[in-house]
């Protein structure tokens, strides 16, 4: 499903793709959009539109509605020169994460059935990360830098959207691990000695695929693995502010009174690290990893640390409580991000 919005007349058009059975409709209903049937409508400036959809599979329907409830909104931004509209419903990376969870959960029975013959072991862990953010954000067009400082206790005030997913597969001493992160954070920072404020929106997307080799231990008991692979980063920031006429700007600071810039960049990086698991008892265990990464062009350098305590409440499922710290030093397209995301995590781990 894709949705496009044309600036002329502010027409919203929904296009259904694929061969599945589904319906996209405006809520609360009845509304102008009820597709298939009525797949386009024109709305006046400033109208907020929320879309929902139904699907054939009950599992897909529940998961899809959960993500759509977080993501769908049509917003007319009067602050831009063109009066452009922004559609948050089609955040492809979040849809990718939600779809991955649905597909992996649906595939569990088939994979588990084939495991006895192949001796593959699998883990799927969707988790929440209450990540605080601190560091510095700057742009080549500005003579100042912003220094966000939000603890994880403030996460619900600044977090717009967040989704995390980890998947592991192993056979013998070899294995694969993937980790996906998407986070949107919004903050307001003071500058000019507290006399002005700037809105700062930060987007972070990461997708990692790595191989593992078991150095010590075997099976699901205590073990230590070396990890090596590639992580793809896509980071962006939007900075906007307006300085009132009565606020005095120092003469040696070439600072405009009105400013808005949005920059983003992407970069792959090799990663290398260690990943471990230590059984405390039959039901409790410790786990975690430490990874370093950096691309050859030196546009991104990262350090990623995570530790967690797990409790197995069945043979195939456990609850994980932990803490993660991710340091990112990113420099691309005139945007500089030197930030640390850190905070507690909670996840539900399925093993089969």
Secondary structure, DSSP 8 states (H G I E B T S, - for coil): -EEEEETGGGEEEEE--SSS-EEEEEESSS-S-EETTB-EEE--TT--BEEEEEESSHHHHHHHHHHHHHH--EEE-TTSTT--EEE-TT-HHHHHHHHHHHHHHHHHHHHHHHHHHH--EEEEEEEEE--EEEEEEEETT-SSEE--EE-GGGHHHHEEEEEEEEEEEEETTEEEEEEEEEEEEEEEEEETTTTEEEEEEEEEEEEEEEEEEEEEE-TTSSEEEEEEEEEEEEEEEEEEEE--TTS---TT----SEEEEEEEEEEEEEEEEEEEEEESSSSEEEEEEEEEEE-TTSSEEEEEEEEEEEEESSSSEEEEEEEEEEEEEEEETTEEEEEEEEEEEEEEEEE-
